[in-house]
Amino acid sequence: MKTIHRIPCNHKKSNHSILRNNKGFTLIELAIVLVIIGLILGSVLKGKDLINSAKQKNFHSTFLKTWQLSVASYYDRTGYLLGDGVINGGTAARDGHFDNISGATFGAANGIDATLKKVGLEVPVTNMVNSGQYSFKGAYSGTQTILMYLYYLTSHTDGNADNRLYLTNIPTDLAIGLDKIIDSQMDSTAGSFRQYPDNTDATGAWPDASTTAVVNASLIIDF
């Protein structure tokens, strides 16, 4: 009897191997990819938060704190309040209050800058366009110039009137950060650093920085 040898056909096996090799990611592999993407996004967002926090601390130390110390140093050397009365760089008679002087006029002939220099104090000018004016130059959203005033403000939720460093056109996220740095809390109506007017929101909430780009704020100066 003649033996017939069958030649094995690998057609089905080959197709099966091709299908097996061309299959997509497993659920576990997709989960790992999503976790990695989440970690990367988290790191990016955390990095942005750290950068903004550094900018806020820099503004506080090189601008607000420096002016606050200048006012205190002037008082220690002279016994008078800087910006109170013409003799102290102000514009009116002495009454124990700031004379509502804007940063734009700090450099006048007998203004705040000249008054500080007369008693041997340096004028804070770090990162500023002019004395009392700070330009972000794109550091936040766009280029804002904050104008500072030595103001005697009377609009308070607590009914008090205080001498303040009054800041206009300050980025909202910066104001919120400064409130946390100075008062260790975020309350726009209480503490030394407040929104102006400080009765803008009875709950003490700051505006949403995503919809309100800039606000006015103030730092109370006490002696």
Secondary structure, 3 states (H helix, E strand, C coil): CCCCCCCCCCHHHHHHHHHHHCCCCCHHHHHHHHHHHHHHHHHHHHHHHHHHHHHHHHHHHHHHHHHHHHHHHHHHHHCCCCCCCHHHCCCCCCCCCCCCEEHHHCCCCCCHHHHHHHCCCCCCCCCEEECCEEECCCCCCCCCEEEEEEEEECCCCCCCCEEEEEEEEEEHHHHHHHHHHHHCCCCCCCCCEEECCCCCCCCCCCCCCCCCCEEEEEEEECC
